[in-house]
Amino acid sequence: MQNIISSKFVQNGLFQNKNIFCWNNIFNGIYQRRLKSDALIICAYKNKKDFKVNLTKDLKNEYIEKEINRRLKASHFEGKKFEMRSLFGFSDIKNELPDIIQVVGLGERNKVNADINRRAAALGSSAILKLINTPVNISVGPFDNNKAVSEGVHLRSYNYKTIFNGKINKHIKYTFEEEDEKEKEQWKIGKIFSDAQNLSRYLSELPSNYLTPTQFCDTASKILQKEKNIEVIVRNKEWIQSKKMGAFLAVSKGSAEEPKFLEIYYRGRIDNDNTADIGFIGKGVCFDSGGISLKPAKDMKAMKGDMGGGACLVGMMKAVAKLQIPINIAAFIPLAENLPSSTSVKPGDVVYASNNKSIEIDNTDAEGRLLLADGLFYAGTQDILPVKRGKNGALITIATLTGAIDVALGNVYSGAFTNDNSLWKSLKHAGKRANDPFWRMPLSEEYHKLIKSNVADIVNTGGRSGGSCTAALFVKQFVPKTNKNEKPFRFAHLDIASVDTAINDDILGNGMSGRPTRSLIEFISSYIRKNNENK
């Protein structure tokens, strides 16, 4: 890195003036410090008549401060929300300074929130990356919410092509210019959150020939096996058959790729209770052609990301382990490909789920709910790490399930269906904190008439009307029943098909989004805090 920068700047003649830079001191501490950063992002606030720049320690020099303000005023900078200026040449003034100072406006200080910090930092990072194509070190000055700032820069700099096939992204490195230990900790936490979402994005973006059900399990195992208190179990087709998961197996019948059932356990509590506080079930369709009910060819390539629910859970579990949250969690990801062939399940077929409920297949493209059905029933009945029942436990499914949710909510909200008000409040609060929100949708038995079948207990589609609602209600049928003396499971279904793709997003750019991974981490963090408060 040092050779790249020094040769570049020598060629540009930036260090030819001996009064500015002494070649005899090329390896002194000051120069080594400057090489740590090629650019610096700082923020500014809008005052009534002017602006106020939030300077780092290195910039708190009377001459430098005046020069920054002079240049900003000359460019008519006001400090308005997301207003930006790129300032150059400060390394000629003082060797310790970076070559680019990127100033980002936050607006009026009393109106600044976490999301403004997150977006401003992302936009500042994006502006620098447009100026520098070589590997770059970027320093970040203190903002109002440094956790959100860390999320913003790390999410914005994600580039699938630089990490494809397991290569480490060394293109961009960020340094947080803050000496306060609490603020440094917030920066680190923000990076854990953003790394989790970026992992989800990476898995969702992988081409399906690089992420079959088997490869998904191998990749997740390698990623998670080094984390503390994590156990990963991979189940094969024979095990799936032994559990009589006929709905799950029906989806995989058309593919030569063997289905897998991935179990991930995080044991973060220090007591001897191995019961999980929450059980998550994530849809893992590694490619969805629609099966016999074939999808239109246009944009079918995006169906490599139909395992987005499972990808979110892998990222979430890694973050929970990194943060060492004192909670027990179980995640279940049924994995398969949905393809047309002579062995595929056909419209009109009847299959039996593991709870012995019969399902008429009306549309083979409504396959995700079939995986969730068997996964959900298993999550509530398995013995390895049983899930708590009643108000202290929950079963949550997450899936790119219906196009109908995109019609209803667009790219802003994930749909949330739940039978429990307190569970909804926790999800709502978590989505707000992450600025990746949920919108509560109706989970009403009134929709049940749409999924009645003449030949089976239930049919897997209810038609176009209320499509996301009937899908959620279908899934709910597979929440395990409890005994009379037991409290029923709290249940929530998250339909994320509306948010799984980013289009010209200020923070995420374009491509698979990894949403709502950070909201799930926030949910787990607040969930355990809330339960501790209620004890």
N, C-alpha and C positions, 0 to 999 in steps of 0.2 A: 504493500500500500504506500509506503514511504517513497519508494522509487518511482512509482507511478505519478504521485503528486509533485514531487520535486522536479522531475524532468518536464512535466507538463507546464509548471509555472516558470521554469527557466526558459523554455522555448517561447513562452508568451512575453518574456522580458519583464516579468513582474518583480524580479529580485535583482535587477541590474544596478540599482542605485545603492552604493555602499553605505550611504547615510541611513537608508531604510533597513538594510539587512547586511549583517557582517558574515561573510563566508567562513571566517574562522570559528564562528559560533554555531555552525550548522548542526552540530549534534548536542547543543546545550539543552537544558531542561525546558526552556521557553519554546524552542522550535519543536521539540518532541511533543509538547503539549498541544501546539497548534495543529500538528499533523493528526491529532485525534479527531478533528472536525473539519469538514470541508464547507459546511453550511450550518447556520443557526436559525431556529424558528423562535420568535418571540411574539408576544401578544400586545395589543394596545386597546385602550378603552376610549370611548367617545365622551367628552365633556360637553358642557353647554356651548362653549365657544371654541374649544380646541380638542386635543387628544392627550392622553397620557400613556407613554410607553412603559411596559413592565420590563425593566432592564435586568439582565443577569449580572453577577458580580463582576465579570470581566468588562462589562460595558459601562460600569459606574465610574466613569472618568469624565471630568468636566468637558474636555475637548471632544471626546467621542460622543457623549450625550448630545452636545450642541450640534455636532455634525449629523447625527441621526435625525434629530428634530428638524434641522435645516433642510435636509433632503426630502423628508416626508412632507414638510410644508410646501416645498417647491413643486411637489407632485400633487398638491391639493388633497392630501390624505386627511381623512376626518376621523378614522377609527370606527367607522360604521361596521355593523355585523358582516363578517366575511370579506371585508375590503382588504386587499393585499397589495404590498409593494415589495419588490426585490431590490435590495441595496447591494452594491458591489464595491470592491476596492478597499475594504477596511483592513485587510491584511497588509496593505502598503503603509497604513498609518501605524499599526501595532501588530507585531508578529504573532502574538497570541490569538488574534482574532481570526475567525474563519473568512473565507473568500466571499461568501454570500450570507447576508443577513436578511431573512424573510420575515417581514412584519405582517401580522394578521390581526384585523380588527375584530373585537368581540362585542362592540356596541356599548350601550350604557351599562355601567358596572352592576347596578342594582337589578338589571334584567338578565344578567348572564346566568345560564344554567349548565348542567352537565352536557347536554346535547350540543349546545353552542360551542363549548370547549372541544368536544369530540370532533365536530364537523370542521371547526376552524383549524385544528391541528392537522386533520386529514387533508384539507385544501392547501395548507402551507407545505406539507410534505409533497403533495402532488406537483405544486409549482416548482419546487426544487428539482424533483426528478425529471421534469421536462427540460431543465437547464443542464443537467449532468447525466451523461449516459454511461460513464465509467462507474466502477464500484465506489460507493460514497459513504462517508461517515457524517451523520447529521446530529448536531446537538439540539436539545429542546429545552428552552427556558421554562420557568414555572408559570403555570396558568392558574385559573381558579379551581379546577378539578383535575388533578394530575392523573388519576386513574382513568378518567374519560379521555384525556389527552393521549395517554399511552395506547388506549384502545384505538383511537383515531389514526395515529401514525402507523401503527402496526397492521391494522386492517387495510389501510389505503395502499401500503407498499407491497401487499401480497401479490405475487405473480406466479400463476400456476406453471408457466413455462420454465421458470428458473428452478423449480423444485421437482419437476416431473421425473419419474423413475427413481425417486429416493435421493436425488441430489440436494445438498443443503444450500439454501439461499444465502449466499455471502455477498450479494449485490449491495445490500443496504444494512447499515448498522446505526442504531440510535443510542445516544448518550444523554442521560437526563442531568441537566445542569442545576442541581439543587442539593444543598448540604443537609437539609433537615431530614432526619431518619424516618419520620412518619410519612413525609412526602415521597421519599424514596420507596418506602414500602407500598404506598398507593400506586406508584409507577409500576412496580413489579407485579402487583395484583392485576393491574390493567393489562399487562403483557400476557399473563396467564389466561385471562378472559379472551383476549384477541387471538392468541395462539390456538385456543380451543376452537374458536369459530373458523380460523384459517385451516385447521385440520379437517373440520367438517366440509369446508369448501373444496379442499384438495381431494377428499374421497369422492365427493359428488361430481367433481370435474373429471375424474379418471375415466378414460374410455372403457366401455364394458368388456373389451377383450383384455384389459389389464386389471379388471376388478370383477371377476366371476365370484360366485358365492364362496368358493374355496379361497380365492385370493383375498377377498374381503376379510375372512377369518384370519388368514396368515398375517395380513397387514395390521389388523387391529391387535393381534397377539403380540407382534413385535413392538408396536407402539406402546402398549400398556404393560407389558410384562415387567418392566423395570420400575414401575410406579409402586410406591408403598401401599400395602393393604389391598391390592388389586388381585383378583383371581379371574382367569379367563378359561372357560370350558367350551370346546367346540364339539357339537353333536353331529353325527353323520346320518345318512338316509335311513339306515337300519334302526337307529334310535328313534327317529321321527316316526317311522312305521310302528315301532313298538308302543309309542304313545298314542297311536290311532289318530294322528293329526291329518285326517282325510282332506280337510279344506286346504291346508297348507300344501299337501302333496299334489292336489289337483292343479295348483298353479304351476308347479315345476314339471308336469308331465310332458310338455312339448319340447323341453330343452335337454340336450345331451349333458349339460352341466348338472352335477349332483347338488341337490339342495343342502343347506347347512342350517343349523340352529345354534346361534352364538349366545352364550350366557356370560355376563360380566358382573362380578360381585365386588363391591367396595365395602370394606368393614372398617369404618372410622371411629366407631364408638369404643370406649375403653372397658365397657362392662362385658359380661359374658353372654349377653343376649345376642344371638345370631339372627334375630328377626329383622328384616329390612323395614325401614320406615316408609320407603316408597319403592314401588316396582314400576319400571318403565318398559314399554314394549314399542319397538321401533320398526316400521316397515322397511324391509330390505330387498326390494325388487331391483336387482342389479341391471336389468334392462327390461323394459315393458313395451312390447310391440302391440299389445292388446290381445294377443293370442288369436284364436279363430275370429273374434270380433276385432279385426285388424284396424289399427289407427290409421288416419291419413298419413301419407309419406311426409308431408310438409312438417318440419320441425320435430320429426320423430327422434332425431339424434339426441334431443334434450332428455329423452327417456333413460339415458344412462344415469341420470340423477334421481331416478325414482326410488333410490335407497336413501334419500335425504333424511328421513326420520332416523334410520339406523346410524347414519353418519353423524348426526347431531348428538346422538347418545355416546358415541365413541369420544368425540371432542369433549362432551360434558363430563364423562367419567375421568378423563385424563386431568381436567381442570380441578375437579373435586378432590382427586388424590393429591395434586400439587398443593392445593390450598389446605389440605389436611382437615377438612370439615368433619366435625364429630357426629357422623351420621352413618347409617347403614343403607346402602342402595343396591338394588338388583336391576340389571338391564338385560332385556331379552330381544334378540334380533333374528327373526326368521328370514332366511336369505334364499332367493330363487330367481330364475329368469322366466319371463312369461312370453313364450314364443309359439307360433303356429307350426304344427307338424301333424303327421298321421297319428301321433299318440296324444295329442293335446286334448284337454277337457273341452267339451262342446256345449254350445247353448242348448239348454233343455236337460242336461245331465243333472243327476242328483248325487251329492256327496255328503258324507257324515263327518262332522267335526269331532274333536276329542271329548266334548261333553255329550256326545251322542245326538246332538241336534242335527236334523237333516236340512240341507241347503239346496235349493234349486238354482242352477246356474243360468240366469237369464242373459247375462253379458259377461264374456270372459275378460273383458277389459276392466271389470270391477273386481280385480284380483287382490288388491291390497287389503281389503277388509277380510278376505279369506285367510291371509297370513296372520292378520291381527287377531282373528277369532281364536285360532288355536294357540297363538302366543299369549293372549290375554288369559285364557282359561288355565294354561299351564302356570303362568306367573302367580295366580292366586291359589294354586293347589300343590305346587312342588314342595319338596321337603328339605332341600339343601339349605336354602335361606328363605324361609316363609315370609310373606309380606304381612305386616300388621293389618288388622281390620278395625273398622270404626273410625273415630275422629282423629286418631293419631297416625293412621296409615292411609295409603292411597295407591291406586293403580292408574297409571297414565299412559295412554297410547299416543303416539306421534307419527304422523304419516303425511306424505304428499298424496292425499287420498282422492280429492275430487276437483275437477275443473269448475264445478259449481261454486266452490268457495272463492275462487278467483273472480267470478262474475259478481258475487255478493260483496266482497271486501277489497278487491283490487290488490295492489302491491304494498299496502300499508299495514294491515293487520293479519295475524294468524287467527283462524277461527278456534274458539274454545267452547266445548260442550261439556257440561258437568252437572252432576246431580247434587252438588254440595256447595252451598254459598260461601263457606269459609275457604274452601279450596279455590273457588273462583277469586276471592279477594286476594289470596296469596299470589295467584297467577297474574292478576291485574297489576298488583303492586310491583312484581318482578319485571313485567314487561315495561312498565313505566320507568323503572330505574335504569333498565338497559336501553331505553328508547327503541325497543323492538316489541311493540305492544300486541296484546291479545284483545279480541272482541268476543264477548259472550254471545253464543248462538243458542237457539232453542233445542233442548233435548227433551222433546215432548212425545208422550205416548200417542198423541193424536196422529202422528205420522206413521204409526205402526200398520194401519190399514193398507198403506202403499207398498209394504214389503211382505204381505201375506201371499202364500203360495197355495195352489190347488193340489200340488203333488208332494209338498214337503212342509216342514215346520216354518220355513222362511225362505224368501227369495233374495238374491244378492243385489238387486237394484230395485229402485222404486220409481224409475222414470226421471224425466227432466225436472219436474216440479219438486222443489225442496231437496235437490240432489245431495247437498252436503248434510242436511238434517237427517235424511233417511239412512245415509251411510253411517253417521254417528250412532243412530239408533240401532242399526244392524250390529255394529261392534258391541254396543252395550249388552246385547243379548248373551254375550259370552263372559260377562263378569260372573265369577263363580258365586253360587248361592251359599248362604251361610245357615247355620243351625238356628233354631229359635232363640237360643240363649246367647247367640253371637251377634255383634253389630255388623251390618252389611259394609262392604267395601265402599269407601269414597272413590269415585271414578271421574276421570276427565279424559276427553279425547281432543287432541290438538290436530287440526287439519292445516298443514303448512304449505299446501300446493299454491297458495296465493303469494307466498313470500320466498320461495326457494330459488328464485332467479333475480339478479340485480340488473337493472338497465340504467346506465348513465347515473349511477348513484354517487353522491359526493364522497361517501366513505368507502363503498364497496366496488365502485366502478361498474364493470360488466361481467357477467358470468354467474356461476352458481354462488349463492349468497352465504350458505351456512347458517341461515337464520332458522329458528330462534335460539341458537346455542347459548348465547350470553344470557338470555332471559331465563333459560333453564337453570343455569348456574346461580343466578340471582334468586330464583325461586327456591332452590335447595338451601342457600345461605339463610334466607329469611324464614324458611320453613322450620329449620332447626332452632332459630332464635325465638320464633313465636311459640314453639312447643316448650322450650325451656322457660319462657315467661309464664306459660299457663300451668306449669307444674306447681 
